[in-house]
Amino acid sequence: MAVQGTSNRFITPDEIARESLFLLKNNLVAARNVYRGHTSVFGRIGDTITIKKPARFKTTAGRVASTAAPMVDQTIALTVDKQEHVRLDYTQIDRTLSLPDFSSRYLASAISALAHSIDKSILDEAIFGGFHSSGSPGTAIVVNDFIDACAEMEEVGVPQDGMVSAMLAPKDAAAIQKDIKATASAEYAARDTIQGKFLGDLAGAPAYRTAQMPTHTVGALGGTPLVNGASQSGSTLVIDGASLSVTGWAKKGDVFTIAGVYSVNPQTYQSTGRLHQFVVTADADSDGAGNVILSISPSINDGTLTTTDGSGNTLSLAAYQNVTALPADNAAITFMGSPGVTYRQALLCHRDAISLAMVDIVLPTTATEKARVRDPDSGVSLTLTGFWDGTNFTEAHRIDALWGVKAVYPDLIHRLWSATS
C-alpha cells in the first residue's frame, strides 16, 4: 500500500540507483575481498575473457645455459554468466518520500538479497574450487586451526603480503569471536564499514562473518578406493575398489589425498612433508566393476607433465610441478569427512585467488525510466529500469546486476572443515 508522500519533490531514478549502489557496497562481504580488475572488459551476458596467468620458471644450476624452451602461457576463461535482479513495485506517490524513508521501505531488503547472491557465487567458487584444506571434519574450528592453516598457506607459496582474508559461517564466527575480539585491529575496524560483519584480526588476516558461506556434503563413497594404474598425471584420475554402481560416489568439492604423493613448495620444489590434496571438480559415479573416473584439480604434475601449443609443439610444464611423485598403482585414496555427511566450511583466501567481474548492462532504449551506476573504486555496477506490466496493469521497476566469477588461482585458497551442519 502506498504511503502518502512527505514532499512535493519526486526521487529520481538516478538517486534510487545511487542509493542502491551504496547499499550494495555496504552489504557485500566476499566481493570486497577478491580481485576486481576485469570489471571493465565485458558488455553482455555470455561474454568471456581469457586471462593469461604469469609464466613460472625453474632455475638451472651451473655455468652452462639451459636448453632453450618455449615459454608456457597458461590461460583461464572467465565468463559473465550470472544476472540477477530484484523487482520493485512502487508508485509516484511513494517517490515523494524522503530518500532515507524510501530506501528503508523499498531498497534495503531488496539490495541485501542481491548482495547475498553475489557473495554466495564467490564463496561457492572458492569452496568448490579450492583444494588446500585442513581441520577435523565434525569438530568445530578454533583460532589455532586458522594459525595452522596460515602456516600451511605460507609453505605452499601463498604470498605473505597482507592480502589474505578469512570468512566464516555465523556459528563458527560466534564460537571464536570472543577469542579474537581482544586482538581486533582498530585499523581494519576503521577501514571497513560492513556493519556487524567484521570480526577482527584472525591469525594475521581480517576475518568476516557471512551467512552465505556454503556447507559441503561429502559423496556416498564406499569400498576401498585405490589408484587404478601407475603414473597417472593430469586432471583426471582413474580409481577402482569403489562400491559398485553408486550414483554420486564422489561429489564436486570432495577433497582427497593419494598415498605417497606429497605436495611441494612452488618456489623450491621441496616436499612439504604433507600429502597433496586434490578436489573433485565434477560429480562422479562408480560403475558396475567399482571403477570411478575423477575429474580433479590441480592437475597431478611431478615435473614431467607436458602440454601442446597452438602449433602442436610439445611444451614442458616442469615449472608447474606440484607433487613429489606420480601415484603408484593401488595407492590408497583417502577422502576428507565421512560419506554423506554435511560439514560447515570456512575460508582463508588471498585477494588474487578469485576474480569478480561486474558488468555495465546496456540500458534498454524503450524503458520508461532508466539509470546505471558504477562505483569506480569497487567496480560494483547496477542498472535500474522501469517498465509497464501489462499483465497486472501497473508500472514496475527492476534493479539488475550482471557478473562473472572465477577461481583464477585456486592454489591461493585454503578451506577449513568444521562441525557437521
C-alpha positions in Angstrom: 0.0 0.0 0.0 1.4 3.4 -1.0 2.4 5.8 1.8 1.4 9.4 1.5 4.5 11.4 0.4 6.2 13.9 2.6 7.3 16.4 0.0 6.4 17.7 -3.4 9.7 16.5 -4.9 10.0 13.2 -6.7 13.0 10.9 -6.1 14.7 10.5 -9.4 15.8 7.2 -11.0 19.5 8.3 -10.7 19.0 8.9 -6.9 17.4 5.5 -6.5 20.2 3.8 -8.4 22.9 5.6 -6.4 21.3 4.7 -3.1 21.0 1.1 -4.3 24.7 1.1 -5.1 25.6 2.5 -1.7 23.5 -0.2 0.0 25.0 -3.0 -2.2 28.6 -2.0 -1.4 27.9 -2.0 2.4 26.2 -5.4 2.2 28.9 -7.2 0.3 31.4 -9.2 2.2 33.2 -11.7 0.0 33.1 -9.4 -3.0 35.1 -6.8 -1.1 38.0 -9.3 -0.7 38.5 -10.6 -4.2 40.2 -9.2 -7.3 38.0 -6.9 -9.4 40.4 -5.7 -12.1 38.5 -7.3 -15.0 35.3 -5.4 -14.5 35.6 -3.0 -17.5 36.2 -5.5 -20.3 32.7 -7.0 -20.6 29.4 -5.9 -22.2 26.8 -8.7 -22.3 25.9 -11.9 -20.6 27.8 -14.8 -22.0 30.9 -12.7 -22.8 34.2 -14.4 -22.0 37.7 -13.1 -21.4 40.8 -15.2 -21.5 43.0 -14.3 -18.5 46.7 -15.0 -19.0 48.4 -16.2 -15.9 52.1 -15.2 -15.3 54.6 -17.8 -16.5 56.5 -19.8 -14.0 60.2 -20.7 -14.3 62.5 -23.3 -12.9 66.2 -22.5 -12.3 69.1 -24.5 -13.7 72.3 -25.0 -11.7 75.7 -24.4 -13.2 77.6 -22.2 -15.6 76.2 -23.7 -18.8 73.0 -22.2 -20.1 69.9 -24.4 -20.0 68.4 -25.7 -23.3 66.1 -23.1 -24.9 62.4 -23.9 -24.5 59.2 -22.1 -25.4 57.6 -20.1 -22.6 54.3 -21.7 -21.4 51.3 -19.3 -21.4 48.7 -20.6 -19.0 45.2 -19.2 -19.6 41.9 -19.4 -17.9 38.4 -18.3 -19.0 36.2 -16.0 -17.0 32.6 -15.9 -18.3 29.9 -13.4 -17.4 27.1 -15.8 -16.8 25.2 -14.5 -13.8 22.4 -11.9 -14.0 20.0 -11.4 -11.1 17.5 -8.7 -10.3 15.0 -7.5 -7.7 11.6 -6.2 -8.7 10.2 -3.1 -7.0 6.6 -2.1 -7.3 6.4 1.5 -6.1 4.2 4.4 -7.2 4.7 8.0 -7.9 3.3 8.9 -4.5 5.9 6.6 -2.9 8.6 8.6 -4.7 7.7 11.7 -2.7 9.1 10.1 0.4 12.4 11.3 1.6 15.3 9.2 0.2 16.1 7.6 3.6 12.5 6.6 4.1 12.2 5.3 0.5 15.5 3.4 1.0 14.3 1.8 4.2 10.9 0.9 2.9 11.8 -0.4 -0.6 15.6 -0.8 -1.2 17.3 -2.1 2.0 16.0 -5.7 1.9 15.9 -5.9 -1.9 19.5 -4.9 -2.3 20.6 -7.1 0.6 19.2 -10.1 -1.3 21.1 -9.1 -4.4 24.3 -8.7 -2.4 23.8 -12.2 -0.9 23.6 -13.7 -4.4 26.8 -12.1 -5.5 28.7 -13.1 -2.3 27.3 -16.7 -2.5 28.6 -17.1 -6.1 32.1 -16.1 -4.9 32.1 -18.4 -1.9 30.8 -21.3 -3.9 33.6 -20.8 -6.4 36.1 -20.7 -3.5 34.8 -23.7 -1.6 34.3 -26.0 -4.6 37.4 -24.9 -6.4 39.9 -24.7 -3.5 41.9 -27.9 -2.9 44.2 -27.0 0.1 42.3 -27.7 3.3 42.7 -28.6 6.9 40.7 -29.1 10.1 39.0 -32.1 11.6 35.7 -32.7 9.8 33.0 -32.9 12.5 34.9 -30.8 15.0 34.2 -27.0 15.3 37.2 -24.9 14.2 39.1 -22.8 16.7 41.6 -20.0 16.4 44.5 -22.4 16.4 43.1 -24.0 13.3 43.5 -20.7 11.5 47.0 -20.2 12.8 48.0 -23.7 11.5 46.2 -23.0 8.2 48.1 -19.7 7.6 51.4 -21.6 8.2 50.4 -24.2 5.6 49.5 -21.5 3.1 53.0 -20.0 3.5 54.6 -23.4 3.0 52.8 -23.8 -0.4 53.8 -20.4 -1.6 50.8 -18.2 -0.9 52.1 -14.6 -0.9 52.5 -13.1 2.6 51.5 -9.6 1.5 48.6 -8.8 3.8 46.0 -9.7 1.1 44.6 -12.9 2.8 41.2 -12.6 4.5 39.2 -15.1 6.5 35.5 -15.8 6.1 33.4 -17.9 8.4 29.8 -19.1 8.8 27.8 -17.5 11.7 28.1 -20.5 14.0 31.8 -20.7 13.6 32.2 -16.9 13.9 30.3 -16.9 17.1 32.4 -19.7 18.5 35.7 -17.9 18.2 34.6 -14.2 18.2 35.4 -13.8 21.9 38.9 -15.2 21.3 39.7 -12.7 18.6 37.8 -9.7 19.8 40.6 -8.8 22.2 43.1 -8.5 19.4 40.8 -6.9 16.8 42.7 -4.3 14.7 41.4 -0.8 15.1 42.9 0.0 11.7 40.7 -2.6 10.0 37.7 -1.7 12.0 38.0 1.9 10.9 38.6 1.0 7.3 35.7 -1.4 6.8 32.1 -0.3 7.1 30.4 -3.7 7.0 28.1 -3.4 10.0 28.4 -6.4 12.3 30.4 -8.4 9.7 33.9 -7.6 10.7 35.2 -9.9 13.5 38.7 -8.6 14.0 42.2 -9.9 13.2 42.4 -13.7 13.0 45.9 -15.3 12.6 47.0 -12.2 10.8 44.1 -11.9 8.5 41.0 -9.7 8.7 38.0 -12.0 9.5 34.4 -11.6 8.4 31.2 -13.4 9.2 28.9 -14.3 6.3 25.6 -16.2 6.2 26.4 -17.1 2.6 29.2 -19.5 3.5 28.3 -22.8 1.8 28.4 -26.1 3.5 29.7 -29.3 1.8 28.1 -32.7 1.7 30.6 -35.5 1.1 29.8 -38.0 -1.7 28.4 -41.5 -0.9 31.9 -43.1 -1.2 32.2 -46.6 0.0 34.5 -49.5 -0.8 38.3 -49.4 -0.6 39.3 -46.9 -3.3 42.7 -47.4 -4.9 44.6 -45.9 -7.8 43.9 -47.9 -10.9 47.1 -47.7 -13.0 50.5 -46.3 -12.1 52.0 -42.9 -13.1 48.7 -41.1 -13.8 49.1 -37.4 -14.3 46.9 -34.5 -15.4 43.4 -33.5 -14.4 41.7 -37.0 -14.3 42.4 -39.9 -12.0 41.1 -43.5 -12.6 40.5 -45.4 -9.4 39.0 -48.8 -8.6 37.8 -50.6 -5.4 34.8 -48.4 -5.0 31.3 -49.6 -4.0 29.6 -50.9 -7.1 27.2 -48.8 -9.2 26.8 -45.8 -6.9 25.4 -42.6 -8.2 27.2 -39.6 -6.7 30.0 -41.8 -5.3 32.1 -38.6 -5.3 30.7 -35.1 -5.2 32.0 -31.9 -6.6 34.0 -30.3 -3.7 35.2 -33.5 -2.1 38.8 -33.4 -1.1 41.2 -36.4 -1.0 44.8 -37.5 -0.8 46.8 -40.2 -2.5 49.3 -42.3 -0.5 52.9 -41.4 -1.4 52.0 -38.3 -3.3 53.3 -35.3 -1.4 53.0 -31.6 -2.1 56.0 -29.4 -3.0 56.8 -25.7 -2.4 56.2 -24.0 -5.8 59.4 -22.0 -5.4 61.9 -24.6 -4.0 60.1 -27.7 -5.3 61.0 -29.3 -1.9 58.5 -31.6 -0.3 56.3 -30.0 2.4 56.1 -33.4 4.1 52.3 -33.4 3.7 50.2 -35.4 1.2 49.0 -33.2 -1.6 45.2 -32.6 -1.5 43.0 -32.7 -4.6 39.5 -31.5 -5.1 36.8 -33.3 -7.2 35.6 -30.8 -9.8 32.5 -32.8 -11.0 30.2 -35.4 -9.5 31.4 -38.9 -10.3 29.6 -42.3 -10.3 31.1 -45.7 -9.8 30.4 -48.3 -12.4 29.4 -52.0 -12.1 33.1 -53.0 -11.5 33.8 -50.4 -8.9 35.8 -48.1 -11.2 35.5 -44.3 -10.9 36.9 -41.6 -13.2 37.6 -38.5 -11.1 37.9 -35.0 -12.6 40.3 -33.3 -10.2 42.2 -30.0 -9.5 45.0 -29.3 -9.6 46.5 -31.5 -12.4 48.9 -34.1 -11.0 52.4 -32.9 -12.1 55.7 -34.4 -10.9 57.6 -32.2 -13.3 57.1 -34.4 -16.3 53.7 -33.2 -17.4 53.6 -31.6 -20.9 51.1 -29.7 -23.0 50.9 -28.5 -26.6 50.8 -25.0 -28.0 48.7 -23.8 -30.9 51.3 -25.0 -33.4 51.4 -28.5 -32.0 54.7 -28.1 -30.2 55.2 -30.1 -27.0 55.9 -27.8 -24.0 57.2 -28.8 -20.7 55.2 -28.0 -17.5 58.2 -28.7 -15.3 58.0 -25.3 -13.7 54.4 -26.1 -12.5 55.5 -29.2 -10.6 53.2 -29.7 -7.6 53.9 -33.2 -6.3 56.9 -35.3 -5.4 55.9 -38.3 -7.4 53.1 -39.7 -9.6 50.7 -42.1 -7.9 51.7 -45.8 -7.7 49.2 -48.5 -8.8 46.9 -49.5 -5.9 47.9 -46.4 -3.9 45.3 -45.7 -1.2 42.8 -42.9 -1.7 41.6 -41.1 1.5 38.8 -38.6 1.5 38.1 -35.8 4.0 35.0 -36.3 6.0 32.5 -39.2 6.3 30.2 -40.4 3.5 27.1 -38.4 3.0 27.8 -36.0 5.9 27.4 -32.3 5.6 30.1 -30.1 7.1 30.4 -26.3 7.7 33.3 -24.7 5.9 35.5 -21.6 6.5 37.9 -19.9 4.2 41.3 -18.2 4.1 41.6 -16.7 0.7 44.1 -14.4 -1.0 42.6 -11.5 -2.8 44.0 -12.6 -6.2 42.6 -16.2 -5.9 39.1 -15.2 -7.1 38.3 -12.7 -9.9 34.9 -10.9 -9.9 33.8 -9.0 -13.0 30.7 -6.8 -12.6 29.4 -5.5 -15.9 27.6 -2.4 -17.1 24.4 -3.6 -18.7 23.3 -1.7 -21.8 20.3 0.4 -21.0 17.2 -0.6 -23.0 16.0 2.2 -25.3 12.3 1.5 -24.6 12.5 1.6 -20.8 10.1 4.2 -19.3 12.9 5.1 -16.8 16.5 4.0 -16.7 19.7 4.7 -14.8 23.0 3.0 -14.4 25.6 3.5 -11.7 29.2 2.2 -11.2 31.5 2.6 -8.3 35.0 3.4 -9.7 36.8 2.0 -6.6 35.0 -1.3 -6.1 33.8 -1.9 -9.7 30.3 -2.6 -8.5 27.7 -1.8 -11.1 23.9 -1.7 -11.1 21.1 -0.9 -13.6 17.7 0.5 -12.8 14.9 0.2 -15.4 11.2 0.9 -15.3 8.7 -1.0 -17.5 5.0 -1.3 -18.0 3.5 -4.5 -16.6 0.6 -5.2 -19.0 -0.5 -8.3 -17.2 -1.2 -6.5 -13.9 -1.7 -3.1 -15.5 0.9 -1.4 -13.3 4.3 0.2 -13.7 7.2 -1.7 -12.2 10.9 -1.3 -11.8 13.8 -3.7 -11.6 17.4 -3.4 -10.4 19.9 -5.7 -12.1 23.4 -6.9 -11.5 25.5 -8.8 -14.1 28.7 -10.5 -13.2 31.0 -13.4 -13.6 33.3 -15.1 -11.1 36.3 -17.5 -11.4 38.9 -19.1 -9.2 41.9 -17.9 -11.3 44.4 -19.0 -8.6 42.8 -21.8 -6.6 46.1 -22.6 -5.0 45.7 -19.4 -3.0 42.6 -20.7 -1.3 42.5 -22.7 1.9 39.4 -24.4 3.2 38.8 -25.2 6.8 36.5 -28.1 7.7 34.3 -27.6 10.8 31.5 -29.2 12.6 28.6 -31.0 11.0 25.7 -28.8 9.8 
